[in-house]
Amino acid sequence: MRRDRRRPVLVRVRAALLLAWVAAGALAWTPRAARAQEAAGDPLAGLAAATRQALGALLDSARTARLPLATLQAKIAEGVSKGAEDEQIVRAVRELSGALSQARGALGAAASDAELVAGGGALQAGVSAGELRRLRTSAGTRSLATALVVLGDFVRRGVPKGPGLDAIAELLGTGATDEKFSDLRARVARDISTGVAAATALTARLKQVNSEPGPRAVPAAVPTGPPNPVPPEVEP
């Protein structure tokens, strides 16, 4: 059987269209939006009807729960760009949506999109919701986004979760800046890449960054009035 040489090109075209859809912020999955996409060349046209319906339901649920829709759309785009099977795309988006929802429950209703994305990534790496709550308490009112990105990266690189959590909590307790978190992450990753054991790299580099002077993070101000209402989303 001759291989269809056009398939890689078609996959790239579909991916490019879908990425444009994500960048344009096409958040509403309504009949009107669907008709507009069809007229413009729907980037999801190559997916089965059942897949389109499943993804639409997941995005609708995420919108209702105020989860970061752009992150879920990017996951769809990733699946299409890699030529993944429809079932794989739906499963990946469902798992990510579940992680984001769990992060919302652990980090609180006031958590930013950046914190939810970082928290969802940490959960998918193996961190528990209870451990996220522990870090939320340690952080006070400051953003946890960078700290959670670093924690997730530690776990994925083989740093034992307990020492990794302790290191993050310690830095939060000392008021370390996001730059210091990122610096620690880079140093540990560099050591691991040269063959140093992950736990050893963390212990040595944490001691090093703690010994270095630097500015402290400034906690975010605690709002005194009612929260600002969330503006309604505008349908394309």
Buried (B, 14 or more C-beta within 10 A) or exposed (E): EEEEEEEEEEBEBBBBBBBEBBEEEBBBBEEEBBEBBEEEEBBBEBBEEEBBEBBBEBBBBBBEEBBBBEBBBBBBBBBBBEBBEBEEBBBBBBBBBBBBBBBBEBBEEEBBBBBBBBBBBBBBBEBBBEBBBBBBEBBBEBBBBBBBBBBBBBBEBEBEBEBBBEBBBEBBEEBBBBEBBBBBBEBBBEBBEEEBEBBEBBBEBBEEBBEEEEEEBEEEEEEEEEEEEEEEEEEB
